[in-house]
């Protein structure tokens, strides 16, 4: 029962956060003039199909399956005070994020336009560093909700769509306009990833700022002490 409720929740969450399903909802509701409730039901059904298709792809590829939990990792999670259910939820969440991150990295390195955006924002390195930070501090999972459930999935979906459109053999002005608009949105999403990283690492930055300030004061004291000794010698 709990598993079914979780699956329904995942489908609804995916439908409400996925760029693709949101666009489908807008098209159905606005262009085809369906009522709000029916448009939502159709969008949720399409979202369920996408999740089902994704799960089939993941299950068919052994490299995409969640690895068995090692005794060392289990001990690490338990030392953090995590229950069995929390450990499973965390591992599934991070496994999904890992697959999206790998796909995103591949997408951003597929065409020159996306590659330029990635280099300008350093998105992959920041995302990987953030991912590593979360795995080291699993108790802070709630602090990165936007990164895991909105920014990373949306950016991955956007790059998927960008590549799909860019590979059309025939392109007109509308196609290039969509590509330009998509590139701008991808750039903005990359900046959000950077903000997610800074927010997660804010404590480290504050500690560093304190250390720098203390170091400056120590240098000032040392310089003052040195000048005093020189004056006495003179």
Secondary structure by P-SEA (a helix, b strand, c coil): caaaaaaaaaaaaaaaccaaaaaaaaaaaccccccaaaaaaaaaaaaaaaaaaaaaaaaaccccccccccaaaaaaaaaacccaaaaaaaaaaaaaaaaaaaaaaaaaaccaaaaaaaaacccaaaaaaaaaaaaaccccccccccccccaaaaaaaaaaaaaaaaacccccaaaaaaaaaaaaaaaaaaaaaaaaaaaaaaaaaaaaaaaaaaaaaaaaaaaaaaaaaaaaac
